[in-house]
Amino acid sequence: METVEHKDLERFWKKVAHTHPLKCWWWVAKQNHEGYGNFYHKGKTKAAHRFSFFITYGYYPDVVRHKCDNPRCVNPFHLQAGTQKDNCQDTVSRGRHHNQTKNKCSEGHLYDETNTYFYADGRRDCHTCRKKRNKDHKQKIRVDL
């Protein structure tokens, strides 16, 4: 079981800009390239939001999710335990999935109102390419029969 000494807690909280208890608490020290805070503890670099979750709730879940969608936030009341699947669904629902920033499919067709198919889980597909894949699949089945 990982223990945290008082001096480590003091050092951690000195790197946080506290505001109102309901607002984001900004990590003001070192961050990675995605904007998540880094905290060095017992010879290892830890994600600051994960460390905040640990010192508040006493365990490290598989994934610590931000309810506030702010990677620099370490307010434990803005953090929740989850799975990688939950985290991916957050990314899609918040419009930050890497494919959602593209305006064309890999074949160059525009993602617009008439040429975009949305799946129930938030993913999208090009109607033109989807129709072609379905047609090719049906032809392959006919050939195999």
N, C-alpha and C positions, 0 to 999 in steps of 0.2 A: 504494500500500500504506500503510495506516495504521500510524503508529509511536506508541509509548507511551514517554514519558520516565520516568525513575526517580522524579521528584517526583510525577508523576501516579499511579504505582503506590503510592507511600507514602500519598498522599492517599486513594486508593481503599481500601486495606487498613485505614486508620484508621477507616473507617466500617463495619467488619465485626467482629462479636463472634465470634472464633474459639473453638471448643471442640475436642473430640476430632476427629481427621481423618476419622472415619467418620460423624460427626453433622453436622447442618445448621449452617452458618455464617450467622448472622443479619445482615442488612443493618439497621443502626441509624440510618441517616440518612433523608433525604427519600424518601417513597414515593408512588406514584400511588394513585388511588381503589380499585384492585384489590389493593393491598398489595405490588406489585412495586417494588423499589428503583429510584431515579433517580440517575444519576451524570452530572455535567456534565464533558464532555471536548472540548477543541478547539472550543468554541463551540456544541456540541450536547448535548442531554440524551440520555443513553443508558440503556437498561434495565440495571441493575446486574448481573443474572445473565448477560445477553448479553456485557457487557464482561468479566466474569469468565471466561466461555468463551473469548473472543477472546484475552485475555492468557495463557491457559493453552495453548490449542490453535492459536492463530495465524490463525484465520479466523472469519468470521461466517457461520454457516449460515442457511438460510431461517428456521428456527424453532429456538429453544433450549428444550428440554423439561426439566421438573423430574422426575426419578425419584422424589423424595421428596414431591412434590405440595405443596411449601411455597414460595409466591411470594417470600418474603423471603430464601430460601436462595441464597447465592452460592458454595457449595462446588463447585468445578469437577468433583469426582467424583460429584456428584449431578445434574449437567447432561449432556444429550446432544443431539446434532444430530438434527433431524427435519424433517418437512414439516408443512404446515397440516393435512393429512389425519390424520397421526399425532397431532397436538395435539388435534384434535376427537375422535378415538377415545379418547384419554386422558381427556378431559372426560366422555365418555359412560360409559366403564368405571369411572370413579371416582365416578359418581353426581352429577356437578355440572352436567350439561347443563340449561339453563334449563327445558326441558320436563319433566325428571324431578322437579322440585319441585312440579309441578302435580298436584292429586289429581282433577281433572276435565278432560274434553276441552272443546273450544271450544263444543260443543253442550250441555254441562252434565252429561254422563254420567260416573259415577264410574269412576276407574281402580281396579278391584279384581281379585281373583283370577279371577273369571269374565268380566269385561268388558275385559280387557287382552290385546292381542296383541303379542308381542315378535318383532321382526325379528332376523335373525342378527347384525346389526351393533350391536345394543343399543338401537335405537330402539324405541318402543312406539306402539301405536295403539289406539283405542277399537274393540272388537269390534262394537258396535251401529252406529257410523258406518261402519266398514269394510264391514259387510254391506250397508248401505244404498247405499254407493258402488258396490259390485259389482252389486247389483240394478239400480240406475239405469243403469249402464254396459251391462248385458245388454239392458235395454229399449231403449236408444238404438241398439244394434247391430241389434235386431229391426226398429226403425222405419226404419233406413237401408237395410235389405235390401228 
